[in-house]
């Protein structure tokens, strides 16, 4: 193979700007300072997680927070409220049916 042919087929190196944008969101978590989530942010994150739609920015904020306990406590409370509302609905529907 000719040396000229092999050098002409080399690929250009990517610019630093394009390589920075191509990083996976989970790799950028280190760049976010740990913070304590507010009530509104915590509620939005739990509802988005329950439905299964979460932006990469919110994902980074959630996993970059300093403590997991607000999410655990909020999850327990939301689960209890969900189960309680289902029980109330079922009891109401069964009593109305009789």
N, C-alpha and C positions, 0 to 999 in steps of 0.2 A: 504494500500500500504506500502511496506517495505521501511524503511529509506535508506537502501543501494541502492535499485533500483532507487530511485528518485535522489540520489546524483550522480550516475554513468551516468545518462542521461543529466546532465547539459552540456551546450555548452561552449567551451573555449572562453575566452574573446579575442577580436581582438587586435592585436598589434597596438601601436600608429602609426606606419608607414603606415599600411594598411588603417586605418581610415582616415589619412590625404589625401591619394590618392583618396578616395572614395567621397570626397566632390564635390558638384555640382559647375561648373565653376562660377556661379553667386555668390556663397558664398565666393569665393576667391577674389572678386573685391576689398575688403578692404585692402588686402595685397599689392596692387599696388599703388604706389605714383601717385597722380594726375599730369598730364603733359599736355602741350599744343601740339596738334598733328601737325606734319609737313605737308606740301602740299602733299607729296607722300603718307604718311599714310592716310591722309584724302581722297585722290582720290581712293586709294585701298579699303578703308572701304566703300565708297559710291558705287563703282562698285560691290563689293562683296555683299553688301546689296541689290542692284538692281537685281542682278542675283539670290540671295538667298543662296549663299554659303559663310559662314563665319567661320573661325576657332575659337575655344574657346579662344585662346590667343588674337586674334584680338578683339574679343567680349569684353574681360576683359579690354583691353586697351581703347576701345571706351567708355565704360561705366565708366571707371575710370578717364577719362579726366576731367580737371578742369572746362571746359566751353562747353556748347552745341552750342554756336553761330557759330563756324566754320562749324559744321555739317549742321546747318540750312541754312547758307549763301551758302555753297557748294551745298546743295540739291536744293535750288532755282535756282542757276546758271545752274546746270546740267539738271534740268527740263526744263528751258527756252531753253537751247541748244538742247535738245531732241525734244521739240515741234517745234522749228525753223527748225530743219533738216527734220522733217516729212513734214512740210508745203512746204519747198523748193522741196522736192522730189515729192510731189503731184502736185505742180504747174508745175514742169518740165515734169512730165509724162502726164499731161493734155495738155500742150502746144505741146508736141511732137505727141500726138494722133490726133490733128486737122489737 
